[in-house]
Amino acid sequence: MKRPTIFSTILLLTIFSPTNGSLADTFGADSNTFAIEFVDVGNPGNVADTTGLPNPAGTVDYAYRIGKYEISEDMIDKANALGDLGITHNSRSASQPATSVSWFEAAQFINWLNTSTDSVPAYKFDGDGSFQVWEAGDAGYNPDNLYRNSLARYFLPGTHEWYKAAYYDPVADVYYNYPTGSNSIPDGLDDEDDPEFDAVFYDGDHNPEPNDVTDVGITSPYGTAGQGGNIAEWIESAESLDNGAPPTGRHVRGGQWDDEYTKLWPDIVGGGAAGTGYFFVGFRVASAVIALPGDYNGDGTVNAADYVVYRNRQAGIGGTTLINEGETPGMVTIEDYNFWKQHYGDTLGSGAATHVAESLRSEIRRGGDSETSVSERLPHVPNVPEPATSALLVITLPFIACLERRRLRSA
């Protein structure tokens, strides 16, 4: 059997690489560039958990994103260099989580993420650097949460947002006792040289420090890493759960590297003074859904893979609706095809994306086949009759269709 050339294989992998529901946003410039990887948390209006704290907990009525990993020292250092933020933290290594960062400093870091990407600050500080609540005359004022500006793209996760991402399984529609997608006690880090573990917590020997943010064990059902163990994390919410006034206390959740497994439970909530940095507390960032028109698979680029999604939805494969579509929500029509052609080649960061917060139309598809596995069952993917915007498709899609026919004959 004749094998595809290396060039054709690269094009195939580029166009049809699978998406796992995560997408990295890039910040900074030159040597101070860094990326934060987010996972999608969909399923708006999910059932609440009545076994944890607060009670009830975990219901969120909108789609959002949350950082897959905790914020690292390297990210803080690069933001400091570009934004003159002056945020202090423990010095372990660039890839370990930044701790001894106060809640106010975490809020300043997040404000810089917003302003450096043409969004509005999430949190309000006056000219003296003192935290203030948003008021009715401010753009983005939300009477239900005076801490967070509703127009901001990035923010600290609130109690329910953090809880849902950690403990809820949208497929089984259940909450677990641990942020590892399980009710069984996870295998902890027995010692600093333990190569196999489910979560980073005390499990028989003292661990001198947290692990790298990407080396923290099993992820939650949504794909977050390290929400149980490694470090405790600041939550946006006040300890009273009333974000209507600027008290100093804020929630802390998740346990830490030298805690026992019980600190990973959903009914364990800590707290701390917002102006104090604790050596065991860091944070992760959450984000509003960023909608890219025509990006039907949600991978941040409008390309051939989105046409495959369109074809699949027409056939009822993987559902009957599209995310990031045009003026026909709830239906898959020729207008969606034309909408995709119009936006072909757009990417996040190209100016084509729109900020969509608390929107059912931003609901993230979960479950079912990946678009790659579904596309392999299609016998033919036709060329798109738009030479100016689809030259790459004209070159590659006949090859893909030919390859598919060979695969079917050889099965």
Secondary structure, 3 states (H helix, E strand, C coil): CCCCCHHHHHHHHHHHCCCCCEEEEEECCHHHCEEEEEEEECCCCCCCECCCCCCCECCCCCCEEEECCCCEHHHHHHHHHHHCCCCCCCCCCCCCECCCCCHHHHHHHHHHHHHCCCCCCCCEECCCCCEECCCCCCCCCCCCCCCCCCCCCEECCCHHHHHHHHHEECCCCEECCECCCECCCCCCECCCCCCCCCCECECCCCCCCCCCCCCCCCCCCCCCCCCCECCEEEEEEECCCCCCCCCCEEEEECCCCCCCHHHHCCCCCEEEECCCCCCCEECCCEEEEEECCCCCCCCCECCHHHHHHHHHHHCCCCCCCCCCCCCCCCCCCHHHHHHHHHHCCCECCCCCCEEECCCHHHCCCCCCCCHHHHHCCCCCCCCCCCCCCCHHHHHHHHHHHHHHHHHHHHC
